[in-house]
Amino acid sequence: MAKPTFRAHPVQVQVPASSANLGPGFDCFALALGMHDRYIAQVTDEVGLDLDVAGEGADTVRRDEKNLLVKAMYQGFDFMGGKPRGLSVRALNVVPQGRGLGSSASAIVGGLVLARALVLSGNERMIDDELLNIASKMEGHPDNVAAALFGGATIAWQEDHHGTKVARAVGITVDPRIKVVAFIPTQSVATSKARKLLPEAIPHSDAVANSTNTALLVHALSQRPDLLFVATEDFLHQKYREAVMPKSFALVTKLRGAGVAAFISGAGPTVLVFHSGDASEIAEFQRVAGDNFDVQELAVSATGATVISA
């Protein structure tokens, strides 16, 4: 592949937050949410990286080439034929980090989309399927990155192509009656820590129940919101993670006890609720959550990563 030609002017991208699993759909279901990180980048003649980060995690994220956003940009450039001499990058992080709302997926997808937009004919050098596959390898699983890239609700999986895993994704139409409320705690939980708590095997009855609810969730999301309470019940992963997020698990238990479709968002500790009520129901959610959670009503983001200026 010939070396790429880079655009001279800056490019700005916005990427939605995302919630993975949605209850039983472990490592395959995800939903893009109306909370967006924004990234701006420009190719420069001066060799090296000029990076500035504001917003969520600004005091803790790296400001060098090991920054996840920058790492994704460099992987994208390498895939398309070569890196530029220098880069100026600005990140405004809105998605809370370490809360189960896809902050790492936003950075990875944002970096790849930025890189592609900075290259002339970048959409031909790296098509969406290729971008998804790179993002999935960086993230370790395709669920959040699929929703961040394509928007809406997605089902993602990996196929074995001659010994190599290749990520794939399809979209699910979300019934417009479905509303989303996020209960975001102040503390974070590392995804790696949450994953280590999962057992190697589960009872056969739990596997059957989880498969049933995962299949039902497709229908509930697209046509039957009244089935979401049943469809979001998980038997595979949530209960094994209770020890690292007891307040979140207690909230899920309390909400589900009241017939509310509540579940842990991704690896947690954020709790997500699907509902179709009005403002009074939101107020009741806030009362139930108490002071332990920031309660936010979020739209479903129908669009994924978007170049908003180029």
N, C-alpha and C positions, 0 to 999 in steps of 0.2 A: 504494500500500500504506500502511495506517495505521501510525503510529509504534508500535514494539514496547513491550510492558510487560515490565519486567525483574524477575527474581526478587531477593528481598532477601537471601537466604542464599547462602553460597559454594557453588561447584560444583567437584568434583575429577574429573579425567580422566586415564586412563593410555593411552599409545600405544606399540605395539610397535616395536622396531627392524625393519628390513627389508633384504633383500638383493635387488638387482635383477640382471637379465640371466640369472643361473643358468647361465652359459656362453654359449650361442648366442642366447638370447632377448633381444637388445639392445633396450632401451627399451620392452619389452612384458611380459616375465616378471618376477615378483617374489615373494618369500616373506617372510611376517611371522615374526619370531623372538622367542623368550621372553626378551627384555630390554626393559624398559619405562621410558620417561620419564613423570614425573608432573607435572601442572600443576593449580594451584588458582587460582580467580579469584572475585572478588566485586565487584558493582557498588556504588559509593560515592556519597554526596552531594557529597563534596569533588571539585571539578573537577581533572582531571589524572590522571596515572598514577603508581602506586606499584608498582614492580617489583623483585623480588629473585630472584636466580638462584644456585643451589647445584649442586655436582657437576661433571660434565664441562664444560669450557669456561667455567666460572664467572668466571674471571679475564679472559676475552677477549671474551665476548659483550656486546652493547650493552645498556644499561639505560635505554633511552628508547623512544620510539614507533617507532624503526627496528628494534627487536628483532623477529626473524622471527615469533616466537610472537604478539607484540602486533599486528604488521602483519596477520597472518592473522585475529586476532580482530576488528580494525577492518573488514577486508574483509567478514567475515561479518555484522557488525552493519549495515554499509552495505547489503548485499544484502537484509537483513531489514527495512530501513526506517529505521535510524538508530542512532547511538551513544549510550551512556549518558553522564552527566555526568563520572563518574570511574570508575576501575578500580583494584583492588588485585590483583596477580598474583604468584604464587609458582611458580617452576619448579625441579624437581629433575631435572637431566639425568643420565641413566645411560648413554645410548647415546654411544659415543665419536664425536667430531666429526671430519669430514674423513677418515674411515676406510672409506667405502663401506658403511656400515650404516644409512643412511637417517635421519641426525639432522635434516636439514632437512625431510624429509617428516614426521617426527614432530612438529616444531614447527608446521608449516603445518596439518596435519590436527588436531593438538591444539588450536591456536588456533581453528580453525573449529568444532570440536565443542564447545569451551568456550563460544564465543559463542552457538551454537545452544541449549545447555543453559541459558544465563542468560536466555533469552527465553521467555516463556510462549508455548506452541504453536510453539516454534522448529522442531520437526520438520515442521510443516506449512509454515512460511515458507521453509525451506531443506531440501529432501529430499536423500537421499544422492546422487542423480545430480547435483544442482546443486552440492552440496558438493564432490564429486569434480572437477567441471569447474573450479571456482574454484581448488581445490588444484593441479590440473594446470597451470593457467595460471601460478600463482605459482612452481611447481617447474620448469616448462619442459617437463615430460614426465610421463605419467601412471603410470609403473610403480610406483615406491616409494610414492606417495601412495595408490594403489589397495590395496596390501597393508597399509599402515598403517591405512587406513580399514576395510577389510573383513576382514582377517586371512587366514590360510592362504596358499595359493598363488593368484596371480591372473595373468590375461592382460589387459593394458590396451592400448587403442588410441585413435586419434582419428579422428573422421569429419568430413567437410566438410559443414556445413549452411549453404548459401547464403553461402559465403565465410568462414564462421566455424568454427574447429575446436572440436569437442565431444568431450570425453573419455568413454570407455566402459570397462567392465571386467566380466569374468566370473571366477568362482572355479573352481579345480581341486581335487578331492579328493586329499589327500596320503595315500599308503599309510602306515599306522601303523608299518611296519617301518623307515621311513626316519629316520635320525638325522642331526643336523647338528653339525659341529664348526667353530668359527671360529678362525682364526689371526690375531690382531690385533696389528699392529706399533705401536711407539710413535710413529713419524712419520706425518704426515698427507699427503694429496695433494688439492689442490683439484680438484673435478669439472671446473671450467671449463678448467683446465690439461690434464687428462687428455683432454678432448674435443677440444682443439685438435690433438692428435697423430693423430687419425683421418684417413685419406685420403678424398679425394672419390670415389674409385672403387676397386673391388677386382676381382680376376680372376673371371671367370664361374664357374670351377670352385669357387672358395671360396664364392661365393654359393649355388651348388647344394648344397654340403656343409653350409653353415650352415642353409639352409632345411630340409634333410632332418633335421638334428639337432634343430632347434627343434620340428618336428612330432613327432619321436620323444620329445622330452622330456615332452610332455603325457602320453603313454602310460606312460613310465617313472615319472613322479611318481605317477601314480594307481594303477598296477597292476603294474609290472614294475621294481622297484628294481635288478634284475640288469642292466638296460639303461642305468643312469644313467651309467656310465663313458663309454660311446659317446655318449650323448645330451648330455652336458655339454661335449663338445669344441667349442671355438669357432674360427671362421675369419674373424670379422668385425672384432673390436676388440682383443682382449687383446694380441696380439703387437705391435701398434703402440704400446702404452703401456709396453713393457718398460723403456724408458730412465728413466722417472720412478719405477719401483718394481722395481728389479732383484732385490732379495732376495725379494719376493713372487713374482715370475715364476720365479725359480730354485726356490722351494718348490713351486709348481704343477708345474713340469717334473719335479722329483724325485718328487713324489707320483704324478703320472700315469704316470711311468715304472714305478712299482710297482703300477699297475693301480687306483689310487684316483681316485674321481670328484672331482677338485679343480678349482677355478676361481677367478678374481678376483671378489670381491664388489662389484657395482656398478662405480664408477670406481676402486675400490681405495683403499688397498693391502691391505685385509684379504683373506685367502684363506679360502674356504669349502669344506668337504668334505661330501659325502653318503656315508653308510656305514650298514651294518646290523650292525656288530660289537659286541663287548663291551668291558669295561673295559680288557682287555689291549691292544686295538687303540687305545684312547685314549692309553694309556701310550706306545705305539709312536709315535703322532703327536707326542706331546710330545718324545720323544727326537729325532725327525727335525727338528722345528722349532727345536730348540736354544734359545738365549737371545734370539733376535731377535723372538719372537712370544709373546704371551699366548694360551695355548690354552684355549678355553672350549667346553664342550659345551652347546649351546642347543636347547631344545625348539622345535618349530614352534608358533607362537602361532595357535591356531584362531580366536581372536577378534581383531578390530582395535581401533580406538579405542573406549574404554568409559568411560561416566560411572559412577564408582564411589561418588559421593555427591552428592546434589542435594537 
